[in-house]
Amino acid sequence: MSDVRCPSCLKLFKSSTALVAHCEAPLSRCHISKSNKYGQAIDEFSGGFLGARHIIRPEVDVKNDNHIVGYNQYESTKPPDWKEPGEEPEARRWAA
């Protein structure tokens, strides 16, 4: 496998795992986890198996401060042509 590069800070990594860990690190000088394209980047790094979106915490009152408190929520994604187990195409169901 060839080296992979962070699209934000351009640092090289030996594996996609190391790149994702770099992106998730909260104290990193790289700010990719705070960018608008973070979900897209994680999707590309994981080969489409992982998605991320920024969630704002509703229980934190931020009216007096100009801060937004949130976190990145990760979720596994399904391919667009994914069929749930037990779901059969109509043509197979009636061809017997």
MIPA-135126 format. One record per residue: residue number from 1; residue in three letters; x, y, z of N, C-alpha, C in turn. Coordinates in Angstrom, 2 decimals. Layout:
<marros>
+-----+------+---------+---------+---------+---------+---------+---------+---------+---------+---------+
! pos ! code !    n.xx !    n.yy !    n.zz !   ca.xx !   ca.yy !   ca.zz !    c.xx !    c.yy !    c.zz !
+-----+------+---------+---------+---------+---------+---------+---------+---------+---------+---------+
! NUM !  ALA !       X !       Y !       Z !       X !       Y !       Z !       X !       Y !       Z !
...
+-----+------+---------+---------+---------+---------+---------+---------+---------+---------+---------+
</marros>
This chain:
<marros>
+-----+------+---------+---------+---------+---------+---------+---------+---------+---------+---------+
! pos ! code !    n.xx !    n.yy !    n.zz !   ca.xx !   ca.yy !   ca.zz !    c.xx !    c.yy !    c.zz !
+-----+------+---------+---------+---------+---------+---------+---------+---------+---------+---------+
!   1 !  MET !    0.85 !   -1.17 !    0.00 !    0.00 !    0.00 !    0.00 !    0.89 !    1.23 !    0.00 !
!   2 !  SER !    0.50 !    2.23 !   -0.75 !    1.28 !    3.45 !   -0.81 !    0.91 !    4.38 !    0.34 !
!   3 !  ASP !    1.75 !    5.36 !    0.56 !    1.49 !    6.33 !    1.62 !    0.24 !    7.14 !    1.28 !
!   4 !  VAL !   -0.45 !    7.60 !    2.32 !   -1.63 !    8.44 !    2.14 !   -1.36 !    9.79 !    2.78 !
!   5 !  ARG !   -1.94 !   10.82 !    2.22 !   -1.66 !   12.19 !    2.66 !   -2.91 !   12.84 !    3.23 !
!   6 !  CYS !   -2.75 !   13.56 !    4.32 !   -3.85 !   14.33 !    4.89 !   -4.14 !   15.50 !    3.97 !
!   7 !  PRO !   -5.40 !   15.67 !    3.55 !   -5.71 !   16.77 !    2.63 !   -5.66 !   18.15 !    3.28 !
!   8 !  SER !   -5.62 !   18.20 !    4.60 !   -5.60 !   19.49 !    5.29 !   -4.18 !   19.98 !    5.56 !
!   9 !  CYS !   -3.36 !   19.13 !    6.20 !   -2.01 !   19.57 !    6.57 !   -0.93 !   18.98 !    5.67 !
!  10 !  LEU !   -1.32 !   18.08 !    4.76 !   -0.43 !   17.45 !    3.79 !    0.62 !   16.53 !    4.38 !
!  11 !  LYS !    0.43 !   16.08 !    5.61 !    1.35 !   15.15 !    6.25 !    1.13 !   13.75 !    5.66 !
!  12 !  LEU !    2.23 !   12.99 !    5.47 !    2.16 !   11.63 !    4.92 !    2.01 !   10.59 !    6.03 !
!  13 !  PHE !    1.24 !    9.54 !    5.74 !    1.02 !    8.45 !    6.68 !    1.21 !    7.12 !    5.96 !
!  14 !  LYS !    1.65 !    6.11 !    6.69 !    1.91 !    4.79 !    6.11 !    0.64 !    3.99 !    5.86 !
!  15 !  SER !   -0.47 !    4.33 !    6.54 !   -1.71 !    3.57 !    6.36 !   -2.92 !    4.49 !    6.54 !
!  16 !  SER !   -4.05 !    4.01 !    6.06 !   -5.30 !    4.76 !    6.24 !   -5.68 !    4.82 !    7.71 !
!  17 !  THR !   -5.35 !    3.76 !    8.46 !   -5.64 !    3.73 !    9.89 !   -4.92 !    4.87 !   10.60 !
!  18 !  ALA !   -3.66 !    5.07 !   10.28 !   -2.89 !    6.16 !   10.89 !   -3.46 !    7.52 !   10.49 !
!  19 !  LEU !   -3.91 !    7.63 !    9.25 !   -4.50 !    8.88 !    8.79 !   -5.80 !    9.20 !    9.52 !
!  20 !  VAL !   -6.66 !    8.20 !    9.70 !   -7.93 !    8.41 !   10.41 !   -7.64 !    8.77 !   11.87 !
!  21 !  ALA !   -6.67 !    8.09 !   12.50 !   -6.31 !    8.42 !   13.89 !   -5.81 !    9.87 !   13.98 !
!  22 !  HIS !   -5.03 !   10.30 !   13.01 !   -4.55 !   11.68 !   12.95 !   -5.72 !   12.65 !   12.86 !
!  23 !  CYS !   -6.69 !   12.33 !   12.03 !   -7.84 !   13.21 !   11.84 !   -8.72 !   13.28 !   13.09 !
!  24 !  GLU !   -8.79 !   12.19 !   13.85 !   -9.62 !   12.14 !   15.04 !   -8.97 !   12.80 !   16.25 !
!  25 !  ALA !   -7.66 !   12.98 !   16.23 !   -6.93 !   13.49 !   17.39 !   -7.41 !   14.90 !   17.73 !
!  26 !  PRO !   -7.92 !   15.11 !   18.95 !   -8.46 !   16.42 !   19.31 !   -7.39 !   17.50 !   19.51 !
!  27 !  LEU !   -6.17 !   17.10 !   19.82 !   -5.13 !   18.08 !   20.11 !   -4.16 !   18.26 !   18.95 !
!  28 !  SER !   -4.50 !   17.76 !   17.81 !   -3.65 !   17.87 !   16.64 !   -3.62 !   19.31 !   16.12 !
!  29 !  ARG !   -2.51 !   19.71 !   15.53 !   -2.43 !   21.03 !   14.92 !   -3.23 !   21.08 !   13.62 !
!  30 !  CYS !   -3.51 !   19.91 !   13.08 !   -4.32 !   19.82 !   11.87 !   -5.78 !   20.04 !   12.25 !
!  31 !  HIS !   -6.48 !   20.83 !   11.49 !   -7.86 !   21.18 !   11.83 !   -8.88 !   20.51 !   10.91 !
!  32 !  ILE !   -8.54 !   19.35 !   10.36 !   -9.47 !   18.70 !    9.43 !  -10.75 !   18.27 !   10.15 !
!  33 !  SER !  -10.66 !   17.88 !   11.42 !  -11.87 !   17.43 !   12.12 !  -12.85 !   18.57 !   12.37 !
!  34 !  LYS !  -12.41 !   19.79 !   12.21 !  -13.30 !   20.94 !   12.38 !  -13.76 !   21.54 !   11.06 !
!  35 !  SER !  -13.34 !   20.93 !    9.95 !  -13.69 !   21.48 !    8.64 !  -15.07 !   20.99 !    8.19 !
!  36 !  ASN !  -15.63 !   21.66 !    7.22 !  -16.94 !   21.28 !    6.68 !  -16.88 !   20.00 !    5.87 !
!  37 !  LYS !  -15.72 !   19.64 !    5.40 !  -15.55 !   18.45 !    4.55 !  -15.08 !   17.23 !    5.33 !
!  38 !  TYR !  -15.16 !   17.26 !    6.65 !  -14.66 !   16.16 !    7.47 !  -15.40 !   14.85 !    7.18 !
!  39 !  GLY !  -16.71 !   14.89 !    7.10 !  -17.49 !   13.69 !    6.82 !  -17.12 !   13.08 !    5.48 !
!  40 !  GLN !  -16.93 !   13.92 !    4.49 !  -16.53 !   13.44 !    3.17 !  -15.13 !   12.83 !    3.22 !
!  41 !  ALA !  -14.22 !   13.46 !    3.95 !  -12.86 !   12.95 !    4.06 !  -12.84 !   11.57 !    4.73 !
!  42 !  ILE !  -13.58 !   11.41 !    5.83 !  -13.64 !   10.12 !    6.52 !  -14.25 !    9.05 !    5.62 !
!  43 !  ASP !  -15.26 !    9.41 !    4.86 !  -15.87 !    8.48 !    3.92 !  -14.84 !    8.02 !    2.89 !
!  44 !  GLU !  -14.06 !    8.92 !    2.35 !  -13.05 !    8.56 !    1.37 !  -11.92 !    7.74 !    1.99 !
!  45 !  PHE !  -11.45 !    8.11 !    3.18 !  -10.36 !    7.39 !    3.82 !  -10.74 !    5.95 !    4.15 !
!  46 !  SER !  -12.00 !    5.74 !    4.52 !  -12.44 !    4.40 !    4.94 !  -12.97 !    3.57 !    3.78 !
!  47 !  GLY !  -12.91 !    4.09 !    2.59 !  -13.41 !    3.35 !    1.44 !  -14.93 !    3.27 !    1.40 !
!  48 !  GLY !  -15.60 !    4.22 !    2.04 !  -17.05 !    4.26 !    2.03 !  -17.72 !    3.49 !    3.16 !
!  49 !  PHE !  -16.95 !    2.95 !    4.10 !  -17.54 !    2.17 !    5.18 !  -17.86 !    2.99 !    6.43 !
!  50 !  LEU !  -17.33 !    4.20 !    6.51 !  -17.51 !    5.00 !    7.72 !  -17.91 !    6.41 !    7.33 !
!  51 !  GLY !  -18.89 !    6.95 !    8.02 !  -19.32 !    8.31 !    7.80 !  -19.21 !    9.09 !    9.10 !
!  52 !  ALA !  -19.11 !   10.40 !    9.00 !  -19.02 !   11.24 !   10.19 !  -19.82 !   12.51 !    9.97 !
!  53 !  ARG !  -20.43 !   12.99 !   11.05 !  -21.13 !   14.27 !   10.98 !  -20.97 !   14.96 !   12.33 !
!  54 !  HIS !  -20.99 !   16.28 !   12.29 !  -20.82 !   17.06 !   13.51 !  -22.19 !   17.26 !   14.15 !
!  55 !  ILE !  -22.30 !   16.92 !   15.42 !  -23.54 !   17.05 !   16.18 !  -23.36 !   18.15 !   17.22 !
!  56 !  ILE !  -24.28 !   19.09 !   17.26 !  -24.25 !   20.15 !   18.26 !  -25.02 !   19.67 !   19.48 !
!  57 !  ARG !  -24.43 !   19.84 !   20.65 !  -25.05 !   19.36 !   21.89 !  -26.16 !   20.31 !   22.32 !
!  58 !  PRO !  -27.42 !   19.87 !   22.27 !  -28.53 !   20.76 !   22.60 !  -28.64 !   21.06 !   24.09 !
!  59 !  GLU !  -28.06 !   20.22 !   24.95 !  -28.20 !   20.45 !   26.38 !  -27.23 !   21.52 !   26.91 !
!  60 !  VAL !  -26.34 !   22.02 !   26.07 !  -25.39 !   23.05 !   26.50 !  -25.90 !   24.40 !   26.04 !
!  61 !  ASP !  -26.08 !   25.31 !   26.97 !  -26.58 !   26.64 !   26.66 !  -25.41 !   27.51 !   26.18 !
!  62 !  VAL !  -25.47 !   27.92 !   24.94 !  -24.37 !   28.71 !   24.39 !  -24.81 !   30.12 !   24.00 !
!  63 !  LYS !  -25.92 !   30.58 !   24.53 !  -26.45 !   31.89 !   24.15 !  -25.56 !   33.03 !   24.61 !
!  64 !  ASN !  -24.97 !   32.92 !   25.80 !  -24.17 !   34.01 !   26.32 !  -22.75 !   34.01 !   25.75 !
!  65 !  ASP !  -22.23 !   32.85 !   25.44 !  -20.91 !   32.75 !   24.83 !  -21.12 !   32.54 !   23.34 !
!  66 !  ASN !  -20.17 !   32.90 !   22.57 !  -20.29 !   32.66 !   21.13 !  -19.55 !   31.38 !   20.76 !
!  67 !  HIS !  -19.79 !   30.34 !   21.52 !  -19.15 !   29.05 !   21.28 !  -20.20 !   28.02 !   20.89 !
!  68 !  ILE !  -19.79 !   27.09 !   20.06 !  -20.66 !   25.98 !   19.71 !  -20.02 !   24.72 !   20.29 !
!  69 !  VAL !  -20.78 !   24.00 !   21.09 !  -20.28 !   22.79 !   21.72 !  -20.86 !   21.60 !   20.97 !
!  70 !  GLY !  -20.00 !   20.74 !   20.50 !  -20.47 !   19.58 !   19.75 !  -19.43 !   18.49 !   19.71 !
!  71 !  TYR !  -19.72 !   17.48 !   18.93 !  -18.81 !   16.34 !   18.79 !  -19.03 !   15.71 !   17.42 !
!  72 !  ASN !  -18.06 !   14.90 !   16.99 !  -18.18 !   14.18 !   15.74 !  -18.81 !   12.82 !   16.02 !
!  73 !  GLN !  -19.89 !   12.52 !   15.31 !  -20.56 !   11.23 !   15.46 !  -20.21 !   10.38 !   14.25 !
!  74 !  TYR !  -19.74 !    9.17 !   14.51 !  -19.34 !    8.25 !   13.45 !  -20.42 !    7.19 !   13.29 !
!  75 !  GLU !  -20.62 !    6.75 !   12.05 !  -21.59 !    5.69 !   11.80 !  -21.13 !    4.88 !   10.60 !
!  76 !  SER !  -21.45 !    3.59 !   10.64 !  -21.13 !    2.76 !    9.49 !  -22.14 !    3.06 !    8.40 !
!  77 !  THR !  -21.69 !    3.01 !    7.17 !  -22.55 !    3.32 !    6.05 !  -22.74 !    2.08 !    5.19 !
!  78 !  LYS !  -23.83 !    2.06 !    4.47 !  -24.12 !    0.93 !    3.58 !  -23.95 !    1.37 !    2.14 !
!  79 !  PRO !  -23.51 !    0.45 !    1.29 !  -23.41 !    0.80 !   -0.13 !  -24.79 !    1.15 !   -0.69 !
!  80 !  PRO !  -24.86 !    1.96 !   -1.74 !  -26.16 !    2.37 !   -2.29 !  -27.01 !    1.20 !   -2.78 !
!  81 !  ASP !  -26.38 !    0.12 !   -3.22 !  -27.14 !   -1.01 !   -3.74 !  -27.35 !   -2.11 !   -2.69 !
!  82 !  TRP !  -27.19 !   -1.79 !   -1.41 !  -27.32 !   -2.76 !   -0.32 !  -28.75 !   -3.26 !   -0.21 !
!  83 !  LYS !  -28.91 !   -4.56 !   -0.09 !  -30.23 !   -5.18 !    0.15 !  -30.20 !   -5.81 !    1.53 !
!  84 !  GLU !  -31.20 !   -5.52 !    2.33 !  -31.30 !   -6.13 !    3.66 !  -31.53 !   -7.63 !    3.51 !
!  85 !  PRO !  -31.02 !   -8.44 !    4.45 !  -31.26 !   -9.88 !    4.37 !  -32.76 !  -10.17 !    4.34 !
!  86 !  GLY !  -33.15 !  -11.03 !    3.44 !  -34.56 !  -11.37 !    3.30 !  -35.26 !  -10.59 !    2.21 !
!  87 !  GLU !  -34.66 !   -9.50 !    1.79 !  -35.25 !   -8.72 !    0.70 !  -34.80 !   -9.33 !   -0.63 !
!  88 !  GLU !  -35.73 !   -9.70 !   -1.44 !  -35.41 !  -10.27 !   -2.73 !  -35.99 !   -9.37 !   -3.82 !
!  89 !  PRO !  -35.32 !   -9.30 !   -4.93 !  -35.92 !   -8.56 !   -6.04 !  -37.25 !   -9.20 !   -6.46 !
!  90 !  GLU !  -38.17 !   -8.40 !   -6.94 !  -39.50 !   -8.88 !   -7.34 !  -39.41 !  -10.00 !   -8.37 !
!  91 !  ALA !  -38.49 !   -9.93 !   -9.29 !  -38.39 !  -10.95 !  -10.34 !  -38.09 !  -12.33 !   -9.77 !
!  92 !  ARG !  -37.27 !  -12.42 !   -8.75 !  -36.94 !  -13.72 !   -8.14 !  -38.10 !  -14.28 !   -7.35 !
!  93 !  ARG !  -38.86 !  -13.43 !   -6.70 !  -39.95 !  -13.87 !   -5.85 !  -41.01 !  -14.63 !   -6.66 !
!  94 !  TRP !  -41.27 !  -14.19 !   -7.86 !  -42.35 !  -14.78 !   -8.66 !  -41.86 !  -15.82 !   -9.66 !
!  95 !  ALA !  -40.55 !  -15.99 !   -9.79 !  -40.04 !  -16.97 !  -10.75 !  -39.78 !  -18.29 !  -10.05 !
!  96 !  ALA !  -40.78 !  -19.12 !   -9.99 !  -40.60 !  -20.43 !   -9.35 !  -41.35 !  -21.50 !  -10.11 !
+-----+------+---------+---------+---------+---------+---------+---------+---------+---------+---------+
</marros>
